[in-house]
């Protein structure tokens, strides 16, 4: 067994530092949301009525479950059950895909109703409602991009588990990919009530 | 720094059960926050929604992201990051309260 230098602590610390930059990226957008909602409280409530709470709730539960399967996948790998770990990780990817499919239908319905930049319905709305939908598309869109990136990273992890490059005593890359996925989950935990549950 | 070389060794005993329990808690809190939105809580709607979201995030960070079992250094870093963000929020709202004209063109 050759001695290869490995620093799992440093590796995780690096991942967390990256996550902080992500937090501030979304943080800036949440600040913008707060400022505009502060200026147009009634319009935000009115615009939010057009979102589908049921679909939003289902997507929230899908993402929470996808986060669960990532951790279960790590535990399975730690316990040397490679097959189970691959099963859990594949479920995460399936949940991620399901989330995106729901988002596609959600956005599709909005666009169909003329709610898009320069769209006929959006043109009839007040400034506050326009700002709400601008933020809605920007923030859920950026979040959606993060889901896609997270899925690509998890596919890399899956391949490395297959090839025995990520194993029960070398799984920090799996953990770091998981951290990214959980962060994306946390962002959705805040996006959901702020966009879907305003009354 | 000896214990940091193998940070994963100390938590190999955390089983599936605790994570499933946390997940059940997260799903329950989601359903609670959705049903609470049906009631008219007036000014408290945003506060309760954000409070529940914060509890959910804390659960995800502590258990799913493993911070509960991680070195104290990670916790300090997260705290510093959150304090910076909090300061940004507070300063922005000072500005919005005392100069509301910045939002009306």
Interface residues (C-beta under 8 A of the other chain):
Chain A: X7 X8 X9 X12 X13 X16 X17 X20 X23 X24 X27 X31 X34 X35 X36 X38 X39 X53 X57 X60 X61 X64 X65 X67 X68 X70 X71 X72 X75 X78 X171 X172 X175 X178 X179 X182 X183 X185 X186 X189 X190 X192 X193 X194 X197 X198 X199
Chain B: X1 X4 X5 X6 X7 X8 X12 X14 X15 X16 X19 X20 X22 X23 X26 X27 X30 X31 X33 X34 X37 X38 X40 X45 X46 X49 X50 X52 X53 X56 X57 X60 X61 X63 X64 X65 X66 X70 X71 X73 X74 X77 X78 X81 X84 X85 X88 X89 X92 X93 X96 X100 X103 X104
